Amino acid sequence: MRPPGPSEKQRAALRQWLPLLCGVPLAGLMVWSLTPAEPPCAYVLGQAGAGTVATPARIIFVPPEEAGRQPVPPEGDGTVWTCSSEGVRTPAIPVRVPTSMFEHPDTLMEAESIALHLSSTPVIRPGHVLTLEGGNLLVLPQPGLPASVSEGDPLAEPFITLDLGGSTRTARYLPPVSSTTPGK
């Protein structure tokens, strides 16, 4: 009998993130600084009153010993955090994620589909979910070619649906109002 651990599919998904964690960050930063494209959006799912909300987030990988430091960025420095959601630049909250969370493939849950209902044309992608300190979920849709979100009619109340293999969660899309980090 094989001990419980990550599936081959989860290992393959982790391999997509490993270059980001194993030396490519410097090269990525250099390339990113030369291109106008924003990093792709992740989403933080958390509670707001009785409902669940999904806020666009920009991941900041930090060493484990720096994970608890706050705030990001320092208050009053004027930094505006953004990310790209289906080719559209959007405000985002910075979320500090310790690199140690990615060292164990079993920390990533596989999401069969992440449906972004930001306009009348939903975009559906597979992805992964990571539980943050404090219980919020970090949703990481797999990158893909941008859909034409701007061509669809805007929804009065955009939302995100997450399928975790039979367990579905729906969260109301909530763009960030400030650069505070929910749940660290």
C-alpha positions in Angstrom: 0.0 0.0 0.0 1.3 3.4 -1.0 1.5 6.1 1.8 -0.9 9.0 1.3 0.7 11.9 -0.6 0.3 14.1 -3.7 -1.1 12.6 -6.8 0.8 12.6 -10.1 -1.5 15.4 -11.3 -0.7 17.5 -8.1 3.0 16.9 -8.6 2.7 18.0 -12.2 0.9 21.2 -11.1 3.5 21.9 -8.5 6.2 21.6 -11.2 4.5 24.6 -12.9 5.1 26.7 -9.7 8.6 25.3 -8.9 10.5 27.5 -11.4 9.0 30.5 -9.6 10.4 29.3 -6.3 13.7 27.9 -7.4 15.8 30.8 -8.8 13.6 32.1 -11.6 12.2 34.9 -9.5 15.1 37.2 -10.3 14.9 36.5 -14.0 11.2 36.8 -13.8 11.5 40.2 -12.1 13.9 41.4 -14.8 11.6 40.2 -17.6 8.5 41.6 -15.8 10.2 45.0 -15.4 10.8 45.1 -19.2 7.2 44.2 -20.2 4.0 46.1 -19.4 2.0 43.0 -18.6 0.9 42.5 -15.0 1.3 39.2 -13.1 -1.8 37.1 -13.3 -4.4 37.5 -10.6 -4.9 35.1 -7.8 -8.0 35.5 -5.6 -8.4 35.5 -1.9 -11.7 33.9 -0.7 -12.8 35.0 2.7 -15.9 35.8 4.7 -17.5 39.2 4.7 -20.5 39.1 7.0 -22.6 36.2 6.1 -21.3 35.8 2.5 -18.1 34.7 0.8 -16.1 37.3 -1.3 -13.3 36.9 -3.8 -10.7 39.7 -4.0 -8.1 39.9 -6.7 -4.6 39.4 -5.2 -1.0 39.6 -6.1 1.2 37.0 -4.5 4.4 38.1 -2.9 6.6 35.1 -2.1 8.6 35.5 1.1 10.9 33.4 3.1 9.2 31.6 6.0 10.8 33.8 8.6 9.2 36.9 7.0 5.7 35.5 6.6 4.3 37.3 9.7 5.7 40.7 8.9 3.1 43.4 8.1 2.1 45.5 6.3 2.8 45.0 2.6 3.7 47.6 1.4 4.6 49.9 4.2 1.7 52.3 4.9 1.9 55.6 3.1 4.4 54.7 0.5 1.8 55.1 -2.3 2.3 51.7 -3.9 -0.7 50.6 -6.0 -0.9 46.9 -6.5 -2.4 45.5 -9.6 -2.7 42.2 -11.5 -4.0 41.0 -14.8 -7.4 39.2 -14.9 -8.0 37.8 -18.4 -5.9 40.6 -20.0 -7.5 43.4 -18.0 -5.4 45.2 -15.4 -7.2 45.3 -12.1 -6.4 46.6 -8.5 -5.2 43.8 -6.2 -4.3 43.3 -2.6 -0.8 42.0 -1.9 -0.7 38.6 -0.2 2.4 37.4 1.5 2.8 33.7 0.9 5.8 31.8 2.6 7.7 29.8 0.1 7.6 26.9 2.6 3.9 26.4 1.8 4.9 25.3 -1.7 7.6 22.9 -0.5 5.0 20.3 0.3 2.8 19.4 -2.7 0.0 18.2 -0.4 -0.7 21.8 0.7 -2.1 22.6 -2.8 -5.7 21.4 -3.4 -6.6 20.8 -7.0 -9.6 22.8 -8.3 -11.3 21.1 -11.2 -12.6 24.4 -12.4 -12.5 28.0 -11.4 -15.2 30.0 -13.2 -14.8 33.7 -13.4 -18.2 35.3 -14.0 -17.0 38.9 -14.4 -19.0 39.6 -17.5 -21.8 37.8 -19.4 -19.1 35.5 -20.9 -17.7 33.3 -18.1 -14.1 32.1 -18.2 -13.4 28.7 -16.8 -9.9 27.3 -15.9 -8.5 24.6 -13.7 -6.3 25.6 -10.9 -5.2 25.2 -7.3 -6.3 26.4 -3.9 -4.0 27.0 -0.9 -5.3 27.6 2.6 -3.7 30.7 4.1 -3.1 31.4 7.8 -6.3 32.6 9.2 -8.5 30.3 7.1 -8.8 32.3 3.9 -8.3 30.5 0.6 -5.9 31.6 -2.1 -7.3 30.6 -5.5 -4.7 30.2 -8.2 -6.3 29.8 -11.7 -4.0 28.3 -14.3 -2.8 30.9 -16.8 -4.3 30.8 -20.3 -4.9 33.0 -23.2 -6.9 36.0 -22.2 -10.6 35.7 -23.0 -12.4 38.8 -24.2 -13.9 39.7 -20.8 -14.3 43.3 -21.9 -16.5 42.3 -24.8 -19.2 40.8 -22.7 -21.8 42.9 -20.9 -20.7 43.7 -17.3 -22.6 41.8 -14.7 -24.4 43.7 -12.0 -22.9 41.4 -9.4 -19.8 39.5 -10.7 -18.9 36.3 -8.9 -16.4 33.4 -8.9 -17.3 29.7 -8.6 -14.8 27.2 -7.4 -15.2 23.4 -7.9 -13.1 21.3 -5.6 -14.0 17.9 -6.9 -17.7 17.9 -6.1 -17.7 20.6 -3.4 -18.6 23.9 -5.0 -18.1 27.4 -3.5 -19.4 30.6 -4.9 -18.0 34.0 -3.9 -19.1 37.5 -4.8 -16.3 39.4 -6.6 -15.1 42.2 -4.5 -12.4 44.5 -5.9 -10.1 45.8 -3.2 -10.8 49.1 -1.6 -7.4 49.4 0.1 -4.0 47.7 0.1 -4.6 45.7 3.3 -4.0 42.0 3.4 -6.9 39.9 4.7 -5.8 36.9 6.7 -2.1 37.6 6.1 
